[in-house]
Amino acid sequence: MVSPDLQAKVRQIEIKTNRLVTELLSSQYTSAFKGHGMEFEEVREYQPGDDVRFIDWNVTARMNAPFIKKFVEERELTVMLAVDLSGSGRFGSGEQSKRELAAELAAVLALAANRNHDKVGLVLFTDEVELFVPPNLGRQHALRVVRDILHHQPKRAGTDLNGPLEFLSRIQARKTVSVLISDFLDPIPEKPLRRANHRHDLVAIQVSDRHEHELPRLGRLALEDAETGEVAEVNTSRVGAMFAERRAVEQETLEEQLRRLGIDLIRVETGRPWLRALKRFFELREHRRTRR
């Protein structure tokens, strides 16, 4: 049973993201993600310079003149959203948690896919796959994806990217656009990422909070690890600079690893406008395609 509060939250996200999709993202989405394959459109008479491999010999024999098959890029896509629901996603130093931001991002992508008649599927995971929603079409299905992200109560608190990456490769025989939404606070498994990106078009979205990269100078604080439950007392004024430096190195390592694997990374942060980062990614994808 869906509570009125959850229905209101989903509706609020839909209204907000519908505007964003309408104003900024729909056409860029279309050009950023190309179809995976070609489909037959028609035959036409052969013209000098055409690829002879595409000559339709049956039609050529009937018409006593060379005819060639014409193909168009297959437009329909399947977009798989893999969303990390581990304990660290509950964190947010302001009004918005990382999980709520992940739901907004998923809503934009799901509704953009729906506008372009693409199927959307969902994988929710912690240190195991907890929920799978098979790809489907339609607005109600797209909103169901958002609702499940907000409503699902994770059974576990840890994070393990191996499970969802292997799951994506197993369940989808056809190539998909797979969007992995996580805070990526733990070291990433390179081999499964490489395999998943080889099989699918994998995009990483890192959802973070500014206090995960720099501690507030508030003196002694008791900090609890959201995934392990461990509590440690930390003098934030003393270790703040050291913490920020370590996180900067970890972030640089993550970005270098993903770059080496050929996986695009989009960085977004709670409490800050994130649309520009998504728009910049779509523009980069479109530019990359036109240069090929």
C-alpha positions as CSV (number, residue, x, y, z in Angstrom):
1,M,0.0,0.0,0.0
2,V,1.4,3.4,-1.0
3,S,1.1,6.0,1.6
4,P,-0.3,9.5,0.8
5,D,3.0,11.0,1.8
6,L,4.9,8.8,-0.6
7,Q,2.4,9.6,-3.4
8,A,2.8,13.3,-2.7
9,K,6.6,13.0,-2.8
10,V,6.5,11.1,-6.1
11,R,4.1,13.7,-7.6
12,Q,6.4,16.6,-6.4
13,I,9.4,15.0,-8.0
14,E,7.4,14.4,-11.2
15,I,6.3,18.0,-11.4
16,K,9.8,19.3,-10.9
17,T,11.6,16.9,-13.2
18,N,8.9,17.2,-15.9
19,R,9.8,20.8,-16.3
20,L,13.5,20.0,-16.5
21,V,12.9,17.3,-19.1
22,T,10.7,19.6,-21.2
23,E,12.9,22.7,-21.1
24,L,16.4,21.2,-21.3
25,L,16.9,17.5,-21.5
26,S,14.6,15.7,-23.9
27,S,16.3,16.6,-27.2
28,Q,19.8,16.2,-25.7
29,Y,18.9,12.8,-24.4
30,T,17.8,11.7,-27.8
31,S,21.1,12.8,-29.4
32,A,23.4,11.6,-26.6
33,F,22.3,8.0,-26.6
34,K,22.1,6.3,-29.9
35,G,20.4,3.1,-30.7
36,H,22.3,-0.1,-30.6
37,G,22.0,-1.5,-34.1
38,M,20.5,-0.8,-37.5
39,E,17.1,-1.7,-38.9
40,F,16.0,-2.2,-42.5
41,E,14.0,0.7,-44.0
42,E,13.7,0.3,-47.7
43,V,15.4,-0.7,-51.0
44,R,16.5,1.9,-53.6
45,E,18.4,1.9,-56.8
46,Y,22.1,1.5,-56.5
47,Q,24.1,4.8,-56.9
48,P,27.9,5.0,-57.6
49,G,29.7,5.1,-54.2
50,D,27.2,2.9,-52.4
51,D,28.6,-0.1,-50.4
52,V,28.2,-3.1,-52.6
53,R,27.8,-5.3,-49.5
54,F,24.3,-3.9,-49.1
55,I,23.1,-4.9,-52.6
56,D,19.8,-6.8,-52.4
57,W,20.4,-9.5,-55.0
58,N,16.8,-10.8,-55.0
59,V,15.4,-7.4,-55.9
60,T,18.2,-6.8,-58.3
61,A,17.4,-10.1,-60.2
62,R,13.7,-9.2,-60.4
63,M,14.2,-5.6,-61.6
64,N,17.2,-6.4,-63.8
65,A,19.0,-3.4,-62.2
66,P,21.1,-3.1,-59.0
67,F,19.1,-2.2,-55.9
68,I,20.6,-1.6,-52.4
69,K,19.2,-2.1,-48.9
70,K,18.8,1.1,-46.9
71,F,19.2,1.0,-43.2
72,V,18.4,3.5,-40.4
73,E,19.8,3.6,-36.9
74,E,17.6,1.7,-34.5
75,R,16.3,4.4,-32.1
76,E,14.6,2.4,-29.4
77,L,16.7,1.9,-26.3
78,T,16.5,0.2,-23.0
79,V,17.7,2.3,-20.1
80,M,18.6,0.4,-16.9
81,L,18.9,2.4,-13.7
82,A,21.1,0.7,-11.0
83,V,20.7,2.6,-7.8
84,D,22.8,2.1,-4.6
85,L,20.5,2.1,-1.5
86,S,23.2,1.3,1.1
87,G,23.1,3.0,4.5
88,S,25.3,5.9,3.4
89,G,22.5,7.1,1.0
90,R,20.5,8.3,4.0
91,F,23.1,11.0,4.7
92,G,22.5,14.6,3.9
93,S,23.9,17.6,5.7
94,G,21.0,19.8,4.5
95,E,17.4,19.3,3.7
96,Q,18.0,16.6,1.0
97,S,19.5,13.1,1.4
98,K,21.6,11.4,-1.2
99,R,18.8,8.9,-1.7
100,E,16.3,11.7,-2.5
101,L,18.7,13.2,-5.0
102,A,19.2,9.8,-6.6
103,A,15.4,9.6,-7.0
104,E,15.3,13.0,-8.7
105,L,18.1,12.0,-11.1
106,A,16.4,8.7,-11.8
107,A,13.1,10.6,-12.5
108,V,14.7,12.8,-15.1
109,L,16.3,9.9,-16.9
110,A,13.1,7.7,-16.7
111,L,10.8,10.5,-17.9
112,A,13.2,11.5,-20.7
113,A,13.3,7.8,-21.7
114,N,9.5,7.7,-21.6
115,R,9.3,10.8,-23.9
116,N,11.4,9.0,-26.4
117,H,9.5,5.7,-26.2
118,D,12.4,3.9,-24.6
119,K,12.0,1.2,-22.0
120,V,13.2,1.8,-18.4
121,G,14.2,-0.8,-15.9
122,L,15.5,-0.6,-12.3
123,V,17.9,-2.5,-10.1
124,L,18.1,-1.5,-6.4
125,F,21.1,-2.9,-4.5
126,T,23.1,-2.7,-1.3
127,D,25.7,-5.4,-0.9
128,E,23.3,-7.6,-2.9
129,V,20.6,-7.0,-5.5
130,E,17.4,-6.3,-3.5
131,L,14.9,-5.4,-6.2
132,F,14.6,-5.8,-10.0
133,V,11.9,-4.0,-12.0
134,P,12.0,-5.4,-15.6
135,P,12.2,-2.7,-18.4
136,N,8.9,-1.4,-19.7
137,L,7.3,1.6,-21.4
138,G,5.0,4.3,-20.2
139,R,4.6,7.2,-17.8
140,Q,3.1,5.1,-15.0
141,H,6.0,2.6,-15.3
142,A,8.5,5.5,-15.1
143,L,6.8,6.9,-12.0
144,R,6.8,3.4,-10.5
145,V,10.6,3.4,-10.8
146,V,10.8,6.7,-8.8
147,R,8.4,5.3,-6.2
148,D,10.4,2.2,-5.7
149,I,13.6,4.1,-5.1
150,L,11.9,6.2,-2.4
151,H,9.8,3.4,-0.9
152,H,12.0,0.4,-0.8
153,Q,13.3,-0.5,2.6
154,P,16.8,-2.0,2.2
155,K,17.4,-5.2,4.0
156,R,21.1,-4.6,4.3
157,A,23.3,-1.5,4.9
158,G,26.6,-2.4,3.1
159,T,27.7,-1.7,-0.5
160,D,29.0,-4.1,-3.1
161,L,29.1,-3.2,-6.8
162,N,30.0,-6.7,-8.0
163,G,26.4,-8.0,-7.6
164,P,24.5,-5.4,-9.6
165,L,27.1,-5.3,-12.4
166,E,27.0,-9.1,-12.9
167,F,23.2,-9.0,-12.6
168,L,23.0,-6.4,-15.4
169,S,25.1,-8.5,-17.7
170,R,23.0,-11.6,-16.9
171,I,19.5,-10.3,-17.3
172,Q,19.9,-8.1,-20.4
173,A,21.1,-10.0,-23.5
174,R,20.7,-6.9,-25.6
175,K,22.9,-3.9,-25.1
176,T,21.4,-1.2,-22.8
177,V,22.3,2.2,-21.5
178,S,23.1,1.3,-17.9
179,V,23.3,4.1,-15.4
180,L,25.0,3.3,-12.1
181,I,24.0,5.7,-9.4
182,S,26.1,5.5,-6.2
183,D,28.3,7.6,-3.9
184,F,31.3,5.4,-4.8
185,L,32.8,5.8,-1.3
186,D,34.3,2.3,-1.4
187,P,37.0,1.2,-3.9
188,I,35.5,0.2,-7.2
189,P,35.8,-3.4,-8.7
190,E,37.6,-2.7,-12.0
191,K,37.0,-6.1,-13.7
192,P,33.2,-6.2,-13.3
193,L,33.0,-2.6,-14.4
194,R,35.1,-3.3,-17.5
195,R,32.9,-6.4,-18.4
196,A,29.7,-4.4,-17.8
197,N,30.9,-1.5,-19.9
198,H,31.9,-3.8,-22.7
199,R,28.5,-5.5,-22.7
200,H,26.5,-2.3,-22.2
201,D,26.9,1.5,-22.4
202,L,27.7,2.2,-18.7
203,V,27.4,5.6,-17.2
204,A,28.4,6.4,-13.6
205,I,26.6,9.1,-11.5
206,Q,28.3,9.9,-8.2
207,V,25.9,11.3,-5.6
208,S,27.7,13.0,-2.7
209,D,27.4,15.5,0.1
210,R,29.9,18.2,0.7
211,H,30.6,17.0,4.3
212,E,31.8,13.7,2.9
213,H,34.7,15.6,1.3
214,E,35.3,18.2,4.0
215,L,34.5,18.0,7.7
216,P,32.8,20.9,9.4
217,R,35.1,22.5,12.1
218,L,32.9,21.8,15.1
219,G,35.4,20.4,17.6
220,R,34.9,16.9,18.9
221,L,32.1,14.9,17.3
222,A,30.9,11.3,17.6
223,L,30.6,10.0,14.0
224,E,28.7,6.8,13.0
225,D,29.5,4.9,9.9
226,A,26.0,4.4,8.2
227,E,27.0,1.1,6.7
228,T,28.9,-0.6,9.5
229,G,27.4,1.1,12.6
230,E,30.8,1.8,14.0
231,V,31.1,5.0,16.1
232,A,34.3,7.0,16.4
233,E,35.0,10.2,18.3
234,V,36.8,12.7,16.0
235,N,38.3,16.2,16.7
236,T,37.1,17.8,13.4
237,S,39.1,20.9,14.0
238,R,42.3,18.9,14.2
239,V,41.9,16.3,11.5
240,G,39.8,18.4,9.0
241,A,42.6,19.2,6.6
242,M,43.9,15.7,6.7
243,F,40.5,14.3,6.0
244,A,39.9,16.6,3.0
245,E,43.3,15.8,1.6
246,R,42.6,12.0,1.8
247,R,39.2,12.3,0.2
248,A,40.7,14.4,-2.6
249,V,43.2,11.6,-3.3
250,E,40.4,9.0,-3.2
251,Q,38.3,11.1,-5.6
252,E,41.1,11.5,-8.0
253,T,41.8,7.8,-8.0
254,L,38.1,7.0,-8.7
255,E,38.0,9.5,-11.6
256,E,41.3,8.1,-13.1
257,Q,40.0,4.5,-12.8
258,L,36.7,5.3,-14.6
259,R,38.5,7.3,-17.2
260,R,40.9,4.4,-17.9
261,L,37.9,2.0,-18.2
262,G,36.2,4.4,-20.7
263,I,33.2,5.0,-18.3
264,D,31.7,8.5,-18.2
265,L,31.3,10.0,-14.7
266,I,28.7,12.6,-13.7
267,R,29.2,14.3,-10.3
268,V,26.3,15.7,-8.4
269,E,25.9,17.0,-4.8
270,T,23.0,17.3,-2.4
271,G,21.7,20.9,-1.9
272,R,23.3,22.2,-5.1
273,P,22.0,22.6,-8.6
274,W,22.8,19.4,-10.5
275,L,21.1,20.0,-13.9
276,R,24.1,21.7,-15.4
277,A,26.3,18.6,-14.8
278,L,23.7,16.4,-16.5
279,K,23.3,18.8,-19.4
280,R,27.1,19.1,-19.8
281,F,27.3,15.3,-20.0
282,F,24.6,15.1,-22.7
283,E,26.4,17.8,-24.7
284,L,29.7,16.0,-24.4
285,R,28.1,12.8,-25.6
286,E,26.5,14.6,-28.5
287,H,29.8,16.3,-29.5
288,R,31.6,12.9,-29.2
289,R,29.1,11.3,-31.6
290,T,29.3,14.1,-34.2
291,R,33.1,13.7,-34.3
292,R,32.9,10.0,-35.2
